[in-house]
Amino acid sequence: MATNILMPALSPTMEEGKLAKWLVKEGQTVKSGDILAEIETDKATMEFEAVDEGKIGKILVPEGTEGVKVNAPIATLLEEGEKPDAVDIPAVMKDIKAAVKAEVPAQKQVPLTPSGAGGKSAASGPLPPEGGKGGAAKAASDEGASFKSASAPKAEGRIFASPLARRIAAGKGIDLAALSGSGPRGRIVKADVENAKPGAKPGAAPTGGAAAVPGIAPLPDARLLYPAGSYEEIPHDSMRKAIAKRLTSAKTLIPHYYMSVDCNLDALMAVRERMNAAAPKKDGKPAYKLSINDFIVKASAMALVKHPDVNASWTDTAILRHHHADVGVAVALDFGLITPIVFQAESKGLVEISDEIKSLAARAKEKKLKPSEYEGGGFSVSNLGMYGIKNFTSIINPPQSCIIAVGAGEERAIVKAGKIEIATVMTVTMSADHRVVDGGTGAKFLATLKQFIEEPASMLL
């Protein structure tokens, strides 16, 4: 009997992915361990291996398809003697394809004023489909750009929801029309139904995101504010969607506070220069070249050891205090941002940390990181000093509770022993989760970090 090959969950938090490339063809025989496809998540592109042996029957999801839900059938696997023609595309895939193909009328005029507010809009124009290719983009309300949350998206009376969400809703007696979907193009997914209460009426506020916070209204679509043809519409890729969703949630739900400290880099730069000069040569090139950021990562790890209350994560029932200093390092990519992690950084030397960061950054730019290399961690370092940025603040990367924003080292006038001197000074600003780290605890951590940066040898004590 033919079996379905399902979209794999390549990380604990993965809900959907892009089927980037098929590496097999219909009719091809495969065995366990063969690479079937390349799956692109919001952070990385990973290979998907076959679990069973058999022959590829039908490929249900063409390569390049985005927003494929975990556990959705993507192909069929035939047993010996079975014919491909005997296999029908599962109903779940028909449902998915119908949702993807749903379009908004091309020339729908949408007023700028909130519904019921009266008056005329300053300007109105066609609302382009999402991505310009028949996306299911929709105004906040069918009557206008209402600032009230919209219920589940419909096309000709149809509600878009995953089959699993429909089954859960039927079992709990939930009206899908009352829900707002958090999936691609507003599609209702499992999490939306699980968080909903039976008996909810249509038009109820969504269960997650900024609109779920009392007093916060969703923003109007920016396309309503500009004349048609005055901008280029660039569809969101998986990473940009994940960044937007994750950071909006973090900034909205985590009570951030900020503290800054100035660090004198003169001693650290002298140590770095001596260590780089002493690096052994391999093929005429130094075996390593330490950066200021390598020292900062190491100093952060050692400071976390001294202040375990900072090396922690919040949950609804307990604070998780981590046993090791796993430090994330923000890496800017052409297509987004990712924070790979140097695990157990407190036990690693500067050269090992430097080599690991270079390797992680290189593979991040190729989207070749494994989820285990960028998920979790207890602390992060974001450094924009190389761009000449003097100081800035960062958004906490959950489930972590703190992140430091590192500015450029620059010559400044300082007062030392009653005299004005010139020193290379760097500003470090920490964003902290007040649920986990109290102000005094954060201040003590920053004082220790400052000490380790200004006197690197003190990390050995």
GIPE-V44465 format. One record per residue. N is the residue number from 1. RES is the residue in one letter. PHI is phi in degrees with one decimal (NA if undefined). Layout:
BEGIN
{{N | RES | PHI} {N | RES | PHI}}
END
This chain:
BEGIN
{{1 | M | NA} {2 | A | -65.9} {3 | T | -119.9} {4 | N | -88.4} {5 | I | -89.0} {6 | L | -100.2} {7 | M | -61.4} {8 | P | -79.2} {9 | A | -93.3} {10 | L | -87.4} {11 | S | -154.8} {12 | P | -61.4} {13 | T | -100.1} {14 | M | -70.8} {15 | E | -113.6} {16 | E | -155.4} {17 | G | -159.5} {18 | K | -106.2} {19 | L | -81.9} {20 | A | -69.8} {21 | K | -159.8} {22 | W | -87.0} {23 | L | -107.4} {24 | V | -130.5} {25 | K | -123.4} {26 | E | -61.0} {27 | G | 92.1} {28 | Q | -79.9} {29 | T | -84.9} {30 | V | -128.5} {31 | K | -128.8} {32 | S | -56.8} {33 | G | 99.4} {34 | D | -68.4} {35 | I | -81.2} {36 | L | -92.0} {37 | A | -159.6} {38 | E | -105.9} {39 | I | -108.9} {40 | E | -103.8} {41 | T | -93.7} {42 | D | -69.8} {43 | K | -121.1} {44 | A | -151.9} {45 | T | -110.9} {46 | M | -126.1} {47 | E | -86.0} {48 | F | -112.9} {49 | E | -95.8} {50 | A | -73.5} {51 | V | -96.9} {52 | D | -114.7} {53 | E | -100.9} {54 | G | 161.3} {55 | K | -121.1} {56 | I | -66.2} {57 | G | -84.9} {58 | K | -120.5} {59 | I | -89.0} {60 | L | -86.7} {61 | V | -118.3} {62 | P | -68.2} {63 | E | -64.3} {64 | G | 95.1} {65 | T | -75.0} {66 | E | -99.8} {67 | G | 69.1} {68 | V | -79.1} {69 | K | -71.7} {70 | V | -58.6} {71 | N | 75.2} {72 | A | -79.5} {73 | P | -62.6} {74 | I | -117.9} {75 | A | -165.8} {76 | T | -116.4} {77 | L | -117.6} {78 | L | -94.5} {79 | E | -84.0} {80 | E | -60.9} {81 | G | 93.3} {82 | E | -77.5} {83 | K | -107.2} {84 | P | -59.1} {85 | D | -66.6} {86 | A | -80.5} {87 | V | -102.6} {88 | D | -95.8} {89 | I | -64.0} {90 | P | -59.6} {91 | A | -60.0} {92 | V | -62.3} {93 | M | -74.4} {94 | K | -62.6} {95 | D | -64.6} {96 | I | -63.9} {97 | K | -63.9} {98 | A | -63.2} {99 | A | -67.8} {100 | V | -67.7} {101 | K | -83.1} {102 | A | -60.8} {103 | E | -125.9} {104 | V | -94.5} {105 | P | -49.4} {106 | A | -65.0} {107 | Q | -118.5} {108 | K | -75.6} {109 | Q | -85.4} {110 | V | -125.1} {111 | P | -69.8} {112 | L | -83.3} {113 | T | -75.3} {114 | P | -60.5} {115 | S | -62.2} {116 | G | 82.7} {117 | A | -83.4} {118 | G | 82.3} {119 | G | 81.7} {120 | K | -112.1} {121 | S | -75.9} {122 | A | -69.2} {123 | A | -159.4} {124 | S | -146.9} {125 | G | -167.0} {126 | P | -65.5} {127 | L | -96.7} {128 | P | -65.6} {129 | P | -62.2} {130 | E | -58.9} {131 | G | 75.1} {132 | G | 74.3} {133 | K | -134.5} {134 | G | 69.3} {135 | G | -75.3} {136 | A | -97.0} {137 | A | -65.4} {138 | K | -149.5} {139 | A | -67.9} {140 | A | -62.4} {141 | S | -149.6} {142 | D | -64.3} {143 | E | -83.5} {144 | G | 168.2} {145 | A | -82.2} {146 | S | -64.4} {147 | F | -87.1} {148 | K | -87.6} {149 | S | -68.4} {150 | A | -90.8} {151 | S | -84.0} {152 | A | -54.9} {153 | P | -65.8} {154 | K | -131.1} {155 | A | -134.4} {156 | E | 55.2} {157 | G | 82.9} {158 | R | -93.4} {159 | I | -100.3} {160 | F | -88.1} {161 | A | -152.2} {162 | S | -70.2} {163 | P | -56.9} {164 | L | -64.6} {165 | A | -63.3} {166 | R | -64.6} {167 | R | -65.6} {168 | I | -64.8} {169 | A | -63.1} {170 | A | -63.9} {171 | G | -69.5} {172 | K | -97.4} {173 | G | 69.5} {174 | I | -103.0} {175 | D | -82.4} {176 | L | -61.8} {177 | A | -65.6} {178 | A | -86.0} {179 | L | -104.9} {180 | S | -108.4} {181 | G | -84.0} {182 | S | -104.3} {183 | G | -82.1} {184 | P | -56.6} {185 | R | 56.6} {186 | G | 78.2} {187 | R | -67.3} {188 | I | -78.1} {189 | V | -120.1} {190 | K | -52.5} {191 | A | -60.8} {192 | D | -64.2} {193 | V | -76.0} {194 | E | -63.2} {195 | N | -88.2} {196 | A | -86.3} {197 | K | -103.5} {198 | P | -57.3} {199 | G | 89.4} {200 | A | -63.9} {201 | K | -93.7} {202 | P | -53.9} {203 | G | 95.5} {204 | A | -64.4} {205 | A | -67.0} {206 | P | -63.5} {207 | T | -86.3} {208 | G | -138.2} {209 | G | 82.4} {210 | A | -64.1} {211 | A | -67.4} {212 | A | -81.6} {213 | V | -85.5} {214 | P | -55.3} {215 | G | 88.7} {216 | I | -108.1} {217 | A | -95.6} {218 | P | -64.0} {219 | L | -77.7} {220 | P | -70.5} {221 | D | -62.2} {222 | A | -61.0} {223 | R | -65.6} {224 | L | -74.0} {225 | L | -96.7} {226 | Y | -125.9} {227 | P | -62.8} {228 | A | -58.9} {229 | G | 89.1} {230 | S | -94.0} {231 | Y | -148.1} {232 | E | -103.5} {233 | E | -96.1} {234 | I | -108.7} {235 | P | -59.4} {236 | H | -71.0} {237 | D | -90.6} {238 | S | -61.4} {239 | M | -67.5} {240 | R | -64.2} {241 | K | -62.4} {242 | A | -65.8} {243 | I | -61.8} {244 | A | -62.0} {245 | K | -65.8} {246 | R | -69.2} {247 | L | -74.0} {248 | T | -62.4} {249 | S | -63.2} {250 | A | -63.7} {251 | K | -69.7} {252 | T | -78.9} {253 | L | -99.2} {254 | I | -99.4} {255 | P | -75.6} {256 | H | -73.2} {257 | Y | -141.2} {258 | Y | -131.4} {259 | M | -141.1} {260 | S | -122.9} {261 | V | -145.7} {262 | D | -97.2} {263 | C | -118.9} {264 | N | -80.6} {265 | L | -95.1} {266 | D | -58.1} {267 | A | -66.7} {268 | L | -63.8} {269 | M | -65.2} {270 | A | -68.3} {271 | V | -64.1} {272 | R | -60.3} {273 | E | -62.9} {274 | R | -67.0} {275 | M | -66.8} {276 | N | -66.5} {277 | A | -67.5} {278 | A | -89.0} {279 | A | -64.3} {280 | P | -63.4} {281 | K | -96.6} {282 | K | -127.5} {283 | D | 55.4} {284 | G | 81.4} {285 | K | -114.7} {286 | P | -61.0} {287 | A | -67.3} {288 | Y | -154.6} {289 | K | -142.6} {290 | L | -74.3} {291 | S | -110.3} {292 | I | -59.3} {293 | N | -64.1} {294 | D | -61.3} {295 | F | -64.7} {296 | I | -65.4} {297 | V | -62.6} {298 | K | -64.6} {299 | A | -61.8} {300 | S | -62.9} {301 | A | -62.4} {302 | M | -68.5} {303 | A | -67.9} {304 | L | -64.6} {305 | V | -64.2} {306 | K | -71.3} {307 | H | -128.9} {308 | P | -62.2} {309 | D | -64.7} {310 | V | -82.3} {311 | N | -85.4} {312 | A | -150.0} {313 | S | -132.4} {314 | W | -92.8} {315 | T | -131.0} {316 | D | -68.3} {317 | T | -113.7} {318 | A | -164.4} {319 | I | -96.6} {320 | L | -93.7} {321 | R | -96.0} {322 | H | -82.0} {323 | H | -81.1} {324 | H | -125.3} {325 | A | -90.8} {326 | D | -97.0} {327 | V | -104.5} {328 | G | -82.4} {329 | V | -123.6} {330 | A | -65.6} {331 | V | -120.4} {332 | A | -82.0} {333 | L | -114.3} {334 | D | -64.2} {335 | F | -113.7} {336 | G | 155.6} {337 | L | -144.2} {338 | I | -145.0} {339 | T | -126.4} {340 | P | -66.4} {341 | I | -117.0} {342 | V | -92.2} {343 | F | -77.6} {344 | Q | 50.7} {345 | A | -63.2} {346 | E | -65.1} {347 | S | -100.1} {348 | K | -108.4} {349 | G | -79.2} {350 | L | -61.9} {351 | V | -65.8} {352 | E | -63.9} {353 | I | -62.1} {354 | S | -60.8} {355 | D | -63.5} {356 | E | -67.7} {357 | I | -63.5} {358 | K | -62.2} {359 | S | -65.9} {360 | L | -63.1} {361 | A | -64.7} {362 | A | -64.5} {363 | R | -73.9} {364 | A | -64.8} {365 | K | -68.1} {366 | E | -96.5} {367 | K | 57.5} {368 | K | -111.2} {369 | L | -73.9} {370 | K | -84.4} {371 | P | -54.2} {372 | S | -66.2} {373 | E | -93.3} {374 | Y | -133.8} {375 | E | -100.5} {376 | G | 94.3} {377 | G | 78.6} {378 | G | -121.1} {379 | F | -166.2} {380 | S | -135.7} {381 | V | -121.4} {382 | S | -119.3} {383 | N | -118.3} {384 | L | -114.6} {385 | G | -61.3} {386 | M | -65.6} {387 | Y | -98.5} {388 | G | 82.4} {389 | I | -74.6} {390 | K | -77.4} {391 | N | -157.0} {392 | F | -163.6} {393 | T | -121.5} {394 | S | -114.9} {395 | I | -89.7} {396 | I | -60.7} {397 | N | -100.0} {398 | P | -63.2} {399 | P | -87.8} {400 | Q | -71.2} {401 | S | -113.3} {402 | C | -146.4} {403 | I | -148.4} {404 | I | -107.8} {405 | A | -105.0} {406 | V | -104.4} {407 | G | -93.6} {408 | A | -76.5} {409 | G | -79.2} {410 | E | -141.4} {411 | E | -71.9} {412 | R | -135.4} {413 | A | -83.5} {414 | I | -126.3} {415 | V | -102.0} {416 | K | -134.8} {417 | A | 55.0} {418 | G | 78.3} {419 | K | -120.8} {420 | I | -85.8} {421 | E | -128.9} {422 | I | -101.7} {423 | A | -141.2} {424 | T | -86.8} {425 | V | -119.4} {426 | M | -126.5} {427 | T | -95.4} {428 | V | -117.0} {429 | T | -117.5} {430 | M | -102.4} {431 | S | -98.0} {432 | A | -129.7} {433 | D | -86.1} {434 | H | -68.2} {435 | R | -69.2} {436 | V | -107.6} {437 | V | -113.7} {438 | D | -73.1} {439 | G | -58.0} {440 | G | -64.5} {441 | T | -63.7} {442 | G | -63.9} {443 | A | -65.0} {444 | K | -64.8} {445 | F | -62.2} {446 | L | -63.1} {447 | A | -63.5} {448 | T | -67.7} {449 | L | -60.1} {450 | K | -59.9} {451 | Q | -61.3} {452 | F | -66.2} {453 | I | -73.4} {454 | E | -77.0} {455 | E | -130.5} {456 | P | -53.4} {457 | A | -63.5} {458 | S | -68.7} {459 | M | -68.4} {460 | L | -83.9} {461 | L | -75.0}}
END
